Amino acid sequence: MSARFLILCSLILTLFSCAEPQVKLLSPSIIPAPQSLQVNAGHFTINEETTLSNNDDFTASYNFLNNFLEHASGRTWKTKYSETNSIILEYDDSISSKEGYSIESNEHNITIKASTDAGAFYAVQSLIQLMPVDLNNTTEIHIPAITIKDEPRFKYRGMHLDVSRHMFDVEFIKKYIDAMAMLKMNNFHWHLTDDQGWRIEIKKYPRLQEVAAYRDSTLLGHYNDTPHQYDGATYGGFYTQEEVREVIAFAKARHINIIPEIEMPGHAQAAIAAYPELGCTGDNIQVAMKWGVFEDIYCPSEETFTFLENVLDEVMELFPSKYIHIGGDEAPKTQWKTSDVAQQVIKENGLKDEHELQSYFIQRMEKYLNSKGRQIIGWDEILEGGLAPNATVMSWRGTNGAVEAAKARHDVIMTPTSHAYFDYYQSENDDEPLAIGGFLPLEKVYHFNPIPVELNDEEAIHVLGVQGNVWTEYMTTSEQVEYMAFPRMLAMSEVAWSADENKNYDSFINRVEYFHKRLDEMDINYANHLYEIEGTLNENQAYELSTKTIGKEIRFTTDGSEPDSSSTVYESPIPFTADMTLKAQVFDDDEPLGHLFTQELHYHKGVDATISINKAPHKSYPGSGANGLINGIKGSDSRYGDSEWLGFWGEDIEIDLSLDAVCHCKTITLRFNNSNGQWIYSPREVFLKLSETEEPIKHEIIELNSSLIEYTFNFPIHRKFRDFKLIIPNYGTIPDGHQGAGNKAWTFIDEIIIK
């Protein structure tokens, strides 16, 4: 499908049938985009005489379509074969993809062909998206004559939901799964246990329901806010095994596999609160009341392994999934280092250290699950100390884990924080709901390429697919979950399903604009940032504005006043030669749409200087490149990862600056993000070097209690210079007791302000 055709399909077209010239049809607007779609002359009309013809193998697909049509039309549908006026589900063994399908719509019939019920089900989802959103009191549904041939790019297309931090009822879980099915996703990763709550009934261990499922209080505000404050209210609950079976059956009818996650050896504080003997200290502890990483982890005793095997036995009895997710992430080794039991296991098994002990722990659980015909998935920390033989790696800390695993011929699911964590902010608007941090706009999700460039074709085969993750520390209601997940889930579905050559962001945005009506009909509380403005400073030191939706105009001011219908229409880049407060808004027929865009531009002596950095920023957080550090634009004070923040993982950096002319500068101010909960640490010291022959001047950064650190150098008053160097050592290894302990810290830096 060409990009031109995709854009065409996003617009409303009027197609005229020879028989019924008054019929008006919407052009196909399907998400995720099919591999091949052709619009033909004419249309098919679904009316009261239309029948369904079902291949016996396509039970789930037929039932879903029949239920949808009955609900939409309010009548019972006849099931019989007919050569005319019929929707036909037909088996076709020439369709090699198990999830592939074709749809042929003409004036006589709609024919769906597939070789499996899964393929037919995805065809039904596409067919429904060809129909108008509002079908109430509709006696006729007009479907354009089209030919679709379609199959997925990846076989694993997943969405995750954490119910440990905040729990959501069964009806919402079903609603979430229904939305996944609409978008042709096929794996629901259900994160059921963590430090803050155990959410699945295990009959053999009743204290998991009585104790581990409830916490005494919950953190208020953000983790980075100090001092921590709590609400003082008991919070919790769990899903009964009967409820779990109900959800599994619901998902199965929509060709969605549910992968349960039972965390080990870390993120186990809730379980240890219920059964203290599972920990290394034997101390009585509480279910965690705040977010983060905790030192209480499972002790590698025989009692612990028996407990986990018994738990997994009940989990496997419930879940038919081939995969069981065992976590494996963020497991501090502090208690293992001082535990007699842990040290004895290390000695008896000839292990080198606690990292190999974690590998031993994971491999032992893998062998048990393999003996039951199941396989494990774990977060990429399971690579540390040696990967379990048959494990699938879920790569979240960037792509390095995926590359390492795929090169070792292990299957990989791509879910890096940079592109797949939907608990990150999706807009730079100040009124966005509280989130964990970061910045992940819709466009960045859409442009995610799941195949790391380091992999050759043979290795890339091991990339099974992608997954969007929804961690719920800061999502207390189902409405907040929906707001954070949509429309980013739409973008991830197209990453997972559509071939690269069929992807076009302009087309996607216009399909999303129409798709909002469908989300409204489903009562989904999506975030609407389509009418927001994007701004960038170009190489000519002029500020450019743009918006993605078609047929709208931008109006702006530069004096700080809010634009209205009489303000200047944006037509060309706005020169930046002095301090400026730029405000802009999208207008449609003189009516403002979306949020007001505001950008402060601060002109200083470093703007348009020459700059270089000895290390490239991490590919997940490139900001605006080196020049973005001296473009006069500060990054967000609270959200690292936007277009101005540059991120470096565990690296010392050196920045060379050359001003346009020799000057007598008074100060230079550096800005660092310091969100320790997200592994981001301000450097403890920085160095300024004014010439090649002089020793660098050391400056200690003492106050590190804020999530934003601004440090100002005062230049020697007698010095004039043009060139200088900044040396910024990385914080180092994150200490024990902190989130990400044992990992390299991130350094995030934005504007360097020279006055």
N, C-alpha and C positions, 0 to 999 in steps of 0.2 A: 504494500500500500504506500503510495507516494506521500510525501509531506504535503504537497499541494492538495491532494485529495482529502487528507485528514483535516486540513483547515476548512476545505469546502464542506466536509461532513459536519463540522461544528456549527455551521450556519443554518438557519431555517430556509428550506427550499420549498417551493410549491411545484409538485409534480402533477401533471394532468393526465388522466386516463382517457382513452378514446370513448369508453362507455360512460364514464362519469366525470366530466370535465370539472365539476365543482369540488371534487374531493381534494383536500389539502393535506399534505403529509409533512411530518417532520423528517428531516434527513437523519440517517443512522447516527447515533451518538452513544457509542458503546464504550464502557470502561470495564476492563482493560481493552485496549485497541486490538481487534482481530488481526491475524496475520495477513488475510486477504479479504477485501470487501469490495463488491462491485454493485453499483446501483443500476438497475435495469428499468426499462419503460413499464409503466403500469403499476398495479397494486393488488393486494389480496384483502378481501373484506371478511373479518370474523363477525358473524352475525348469529342469530338465534338458531339457524339451521346447521351451523358448522359442527362437525363431529371430530372426535379424536380417534386416531388409529394407533394402537400401541403394540410394539414388539414385546413379547413376553419377558425378554431379558431386561427391559428398561422400566422396571417397577417404580423405583424411587423417582426417576425423571417424570414418568407419567403422573404419579401421585402428586408431585410438586406442582406441575403445570395444571392438572385438573383442579387442585385445591385453590390455586391462584385465580383461575378463570371463574370458578364458582363464587369465590369471595368477591371478585370484581363485578361479575354480572348478576349475581344473586339467583342463578338458576343451575340446575343439574345438567351436566354435559353428557351427551350420548357417546358411547365408545363403540365404534364400528368402522370397518374399512369402507372408504368411499373414494371413487376416482375424482370426485370434485367436491369442493367446499369442505376440505378436511385438513386437519393438522396431523401429519403422519410421522411417527417415530419408527425409523427403519434401521435394521441391522445391516452394516456394511463392513465386511472383513477386509476390504481394501484400504481402510483407514488404519494405518499402522500404529499411530500414536494412541495409547490407551485412553488418553484424555482429549483426543482430537475429535472434531466433528465437522459437519458441513450443514448449511441451511440453504435451501433453495425456495424462494418465495416467488410465486407468479399469480396470475389472475385466478387460477384453478385451485391450487393447494399451497400449503407450506410443508415442505418435506425436510425432516431432520434425519441425518444419517450419522451413525457412530458405530464403533466396534465394541463399546462397553457402555454400561449405564452411566459411568462417570462422564464420558464424552457427551452423551445425550443430555445429561444434567446441565453441563456447561452451555450446550446449545440452547436449552430452555432459558437459562439466565440471559443469554444474548437476545433471544426472542422477546422476553419480557421487557428488556431495555429498548426494543424497537417500538413498544407500545406507548401511548400517552401515559403520563404519570397519574392523572386523575381519571379513573375509569368509572366513577360513581354515576349511576343512571345512564350508562352508555349502552346503547343497543347495538352499535356497530363500532368495530375497531379496524382502522385501515392500516395495513402494513405495506410499506414500499416493496416493490419487486426487487429483491436483492439476491446476490450469491455470496455466501461466506464460506471460506475454508480456513479452519483455525486449529491451532494446537499450542500448548504452552512452551515457553522457552525453558523453564526449569520445572523439575518434578516436585520440588519442595517449595511451597508458597505459604508462608506462615504468619500468624499474628500471635502475640504473647499477651497475657494479662496476669498481673500480680494481684492476688487476692489476700495475701498475707498482711501487707501493710494496711490496706483497707479492703473490706469484703463487700461483695455485691451479690444480690439475690439471684436465684435460679432463673427468674424471668429475664433479668438483664443479661445473664450469661447466654441465654438462648437468643436474645436480640443481637448480641455481639456476634454470635455464630451465624445468624441469618445474614448479617451484613457481610461477613467474610464469604459466605456462599455466593451472594450476589456478585462479588468481585472475583470469583473463581479461585479463592484461596482454599487450601486443602489440609492445613495442619494448625490446630489450636494448641498452643503451649500454655498449659494451666499451671501457674506457679503457686503451689499449694502450701508450702511450708517455708518458714523463715524465722528469724529471731523474734519478730513481733507477733507471731501467731501461727498456730497449726490449724489448717482449715479442712482436713479430711478425717472422717470418722474411721478409726482403727479399733475394731471390737476387742482385740486381744489386749489393748493398752488403753483402758478407759480414762486414765489421767490426761491423755492427750486431748480429750474432749473437755474434761473437767478443769484442767489447769492450763495446758499449753495453748488452748484456743482463746484465752482471754488475757489482756494486759490491764494493769491497774490504772493507767493514765497514758496520755499521748502528747507528744511534743507539740507545742504551739509555735506558729511561725516557721522560719527556715532554720535548718540545722546550723547554718553559719551565723545565726543571730546569737549573741551572747549577752547576758547569761541565758541558758536554756530555761524555758518556762513550760508548764504542763497544764492540761485541762482538768486533771483530777477525776476524770470519769472512766469507769470500766468500759472497755471496748472489746468486742470479739464475736465469736460464733464459728460454726463449722458446717460443712456440707455432710449430710447423712449419706450413707452408702446408697440408699434408695434414690436420693436426689442426684448423686453422681451417675447412677445408671440411667436416670431420666435424661440427663444432659447428654450422655454418650449416645443414647438412642436417637435423640434429636439431631445430634451432629452427624451420625451415621446416615440418616435419611437425606443429608445434604452433602454426602461424600467428603466429610471432614473428619480426619483422624485427630483424636485428642491425646496429647503427650503430657502426662503428669510429671511434675517436678517435685522430687523429695530431696531436699538439700542435704549434702554431706561432703566432707566432714565438718565444714564451717556452716555459718548461718543456722546454728542448731540450738540457740539459747532457749527458745520456747520448749523444745523437747527436753532439754536438760533441766529446765525449771520443773517439769512434771516428773522426771526421773533423774535425780541428781547423780545416781550411780553411773550414768552414761558419760558424765564429764570426767575430767582428769583430777579435779580437786575434791569432789564429793560435797562441795558446798551447796547450801540451799540458795538458789538465785531466783530472780524474777524474770518473767517474760519481758523482753526489751520494750521500753516505752519511747525510745527515740530511734532515729534511723542510724545507719552506719554499720561498722564492722566491729565485732566483739570477740574477745579472746576466749570465751567459753565455747569450745568445740568438742565434738565427740572424741573420747579417748579410744585408742585402737585396741580395746580389750575384747575378749571373747564374748563378754556380756553385751557389748555394743554391737558386735557383728550379728549376734543372735537376734537382738532387738531389730536391727535394720532388715535382716532377712525375713523376719516375721511380718514387719510392716510391708515390705515389698511383696510378700505373698498375697496379702489382702489387696494391695494396689493392683497387682497383676490379675487377680481374680475379677476385678472390676473393669480394668482398661484392656481392651484387645490390642492396643498399639504395639507394634514391633519395637518401638523405642520407649525407653524409660529415661527421663532426664534426672541425673543424680547431682546436678549443681557442680560442685568442685571448685567454686570461685571463692576468693577472698577468705582463705582459711589461715588465720594467724597461727604461727607455730610456737608461740611463747610458752604455752602450757605443756606442749609436747617436750620442749627442751628440759623441763624440770620434772617431768612425770616419770616415775620408775617404770610404770607399765609401758609407756611409749618407748623409753630407752631400751627396755628389754626386747621389745619387738624389733627395734632397729638392730640390736646385737644378734638376736636369734636368726634373723633373715639376711644378715650380711649387708645391711643398707648403709649408705654413706652418710646420710643426714636426714633431717626432718622433711626435706623436699622429696627424697626417695620414699620416706614413710608415707607421704600423701599418695604417691604413685602406687605404693603397695596397697594402701587402703582402697583406692579407686579400682585397681586391678582385681582385688579380692571380690569386691562387689560386682565387678563386671563378670567374673567367672561364674558367680552365683546366678546372675541374670541370664548369661549365655546358656547355663545348664537348664534354664526354664524356657529356652527358645526366644529370648529377648535380647536386645542390644541397648547399650547405653549411649546417651548424648551427654556431654558435659561442656561447661564453659571452658575457654581456652587455657585456663590455669591447669587443666588436667594434663597439659603437655609437660609441665614441670616435673622433673625427676624421672621422666620416661613415660610415654603414652601407653595406655592400656591397648592391647593388641587389636581389638575390634571396635574401638570407640569412634564415634562421630563427634567432631569438634564444632562447637558453636562459637565462632570468632567474634568477640565483642570489644576487645582492647585494640582496636585498629584492625589491620589485615595481616600483621606478621604471623599471628597464630595460624591463620588460614593457610598462608604460604608454607609454613613449616609442616603442617599436617598434610596438606595436599601433596607436597613433594615426597612425603613418607607414605603416600598412597592411602591416606585416611580420608574418609568423606568429611565434607565441611559444609556448614550452613553459615552464611554471611549475615551478621547482625551487628556491625560496628557502631559504636556510640555516635560517631560523626554523621551517620546517615540513617540510622535505624532506631534511635531512642526517642520515642514520641513523648517522653516526659520532659524533654527540653522545650524551651520557649520556641514558638513558631513565628513570632513577630517581635519587632523592637518597640511596639507601643507600650507606653508606661502602664496602661490599664489592663494588660494581660494578667490572667490569674497566676498566683504564685506557682512557680515550678522549681525543679531541682537546680536548674542553671542551664548553661549552654545556649546554643541558638541553632535551630534546625528548621529553616523555612521549607515550604512545600517544594520549591524549585530544586533545592539541594537533594531532597529525597528522590525526586524524579530523575535527576541526573546521575544517581548512583549506578556505577558499573560493578556488578558483583564479582567479576572475574579479575583478580589481581594481575597486574601487568607482568609480575615476576613469574607467572605460571605459563608453561608451554601448553600446547593443545592436549597432550596426553594427561598432564597434571590437572588441567582445568576441568576435565571430566568429573573430578572428585568434588567439585563445587555443586552440591545438590540444589542449592537455591538460596532464598533470602527470607528474612523474618523481621517484622516490625515489633518492637518491644514497648510495652506500656507498664512502667513501674509506678506504683500508686502512693508513694509517700505523701505527695501533695495533692492527691485526688480523693476527696472524701465522699464524693457522690458519683453516681453513674453518669449524671449530666457532665461532670468535669472530665470523666474518662472519655466520653464521646467528643467533647470539645478538643481534647488533646489528640485523639486518634483520627478525627476526620477534619479536613479531607486528606491528611497525610497517608491514611490507609489506601485511598484511591491511587495515589502516586506509587506506593509500594506494590500495589497489585499489578500496575503496568510494568514496573521494573521486573517483577517475577514472571509475568505472562508474555508480554509483547517482545518481539524481536527488536533489536536495536534500530534496524532500518525502518521500523514502523513507528518509532517514537518521535514525537514532535511536541515540544513544550507549549508552543502557541496553540496548537490544536487541543492539547490536553486541557489547558486553562479554559478554553471556550466550551469544551465538553463538561468540565467541572461546573461552570456557571449554570449550564442547563441541569446538571445532575443535582444541584442544590434542591430543585423541586422534588426530586425523588427522595432525598434525605428528609425534606420537610414532611413528605407523605409517610415516611417511616418513623417520624417523631424523633429524629436524631439531632442532637444539639451540636452541630458542626461549627467550626471556626470559619468565618468568612473574611479572608484577607485579599480577595481577588481585586478589590478596588484600591488597594494600597499602592503607594508610589515608591519606586526604588530610585536611589540617587547614587551617583558615582562622580568622582573627580577625574576628568580625563587628562591626557598627557599635555594638553595645552592650558592647564590650570583653569579650566572652566567646568562648571558643575552641570551634569546631565541628569534629567528626570525622565522616567518612563513608567508605564503601567501596562500590564499584560492583556487586559481585556480590550476587545475591539470596539471601535465606534464611540469612544469617550475622549474627553479633552482634559488637560491639566491646566489649572490656573494657579498663579503663585504671587507671592510678595517677598521682598528682601528686607523689609524694615521691621519685621516681627509681628505685623498685624495679620489677622486671619483673612485668607482670601475669600472673596464672594464672587457672585456671577459677573461683577464688573471688573474683577482683577485681570491682570495681564495673562493672556493665553500663552502657555509654554510652546515655543516653536524651535528654539535653538539653545545650545548650552549657555549657562549664565556665568559671566566672567567672575573670578575670585581674586581680587586684588587688595581686599581689606576685610576686617571683621564683618561678618554678615549673619543675620538670623533669617534663614530661608524657610518659608512656610508654603505648603502647596496642598492641593486637594483635587481629586478626580471629580469632574462634573459631567452630568448627562442631561441635556436640555435645561441647563442652568440650575439643576438640582445637585447638591453635593452628595457624593457617595463615599462610603468607607470612612477611614480615619484621617484626621489631619496629619500631614507629614511635616515634621519640624527638624531642621538640621542647623546646628550651630557650627559655623566655620570660623576658626581662630587663626588669623594671619600672624605669623611670627618669623623670625630670621632664618629658621630652618626650612621653611616652605620652599620647595623647588630646589633644595640642595642636592648634592650627589651623595648617595648612600649605598653601602654594601654590607652584607652580613656574611660571616664565614660559614654559616650553616643555613641550609634551606629550612624554612618552617615545615612542620609536619604536614603531609599532604591532606590530612583531615582538617587542619586549621591554618590555611595559608593567609587568612586575612586579605589585605590588598597588596601583599608582597612587601618588599623592603621599603618601597616608596610610600606605602601606607603609613609608615611610622613618622613621616614628616609632611603629611598632606593637610595639616590644619584641622583634622577631624578626629575627635576623641571617640573611642569605642564606648559601649554601654558601661555605666558604672557598676552594673549588677550582673551582666550576662556576658560571660566570655564566649568566644566562638563566633561573634558576628563578623562583619566584613572588615572591621578595623583591628581586631585582636589577632596577633600572630602567636601560634602555639609551638613550643619546642619540647620534646619529650626526653628528659634526662641529659640534655646537651648543654655544655658551656658555649656561650655565643660571644662573638666580638663584632661590634658595629663600627664601621668607619664612616665618618661624615666629612664632607668637604663643602664649605659654604661658597656662595657665589663670589664673595669678596672678603678680604680681611676685615674683621669687625671687632669691636670691643663689646663682647657679650657679658651680661651680668649673671644670668641663671640658665640652667638646663634642668627641666623637670621630666622625670621618668614615671610611667604609670605601669603598675603590675597588678594582675589579678591574683587573689590570695584565697581562693575557694578550696580550703583543705578537704572538705567533704567530697570534692570531685578530683582529688589528687593534685590540685594546683597550689603551688607554694611560691610566694615571692622569694627572690634570692635574699640571703642574709647579708650579702655585701656586694658592692659594685666598685669598679675601678675606672678612673678617668685618666687617660693618657694624652698629654698636650703636644708631645713631640716624640719622634723616634728615639731620641737620645735620653729622654727623661724616664725615670721610673714611674709607673702608674700610681696615681693617688688613690688609696683605699678609703672607701666610705662604708661604714656599717649601717645597715637598716635595722634599727632596734625595735620599733613599734610594729608588730606583726599581728595585731589583734583585729584588724579590719579585713573585709573581703576585697577591698580596693586599697592598694598602697601607692601613694604618690610621694616620690622622693625628689628633693630639689638640691642640686649642686649650686654653690655660690662660687663663681669663677674668681680667680685672683684679680684684683682691681687694676693691677699694673700690666696685665697681659693683653695683647691683641693677637689674634690668631685666625686661621682660616680652616685648618684641618685638626681633627681630634678623633680619639678612639674611645669607645666604651667597652669594657670587659665585664660580662655578666655571668658569673658562675652559677650553675644549676644548684638548687637547694640540696640535691643528693637523694639518698634513699629515704622513703617515708618511714618514720619510726613506728615501732610496735605500739599497738593500742589505737592507731589511727586508720581511717579508711585507706585501703591500698597499701597497708604496711608491707614493707619488703620490696615494693615496686619503685621504679624511678619516678621522681616528681616531675610534673609539668611546669614549664615556665611560660607564662602568657604576658606579653608586652604589647602596648599600643603606642599612642602618640609620644614623640620626643619633642618637647616644647622648648624652644631656644629664644630667650629674650635678652 
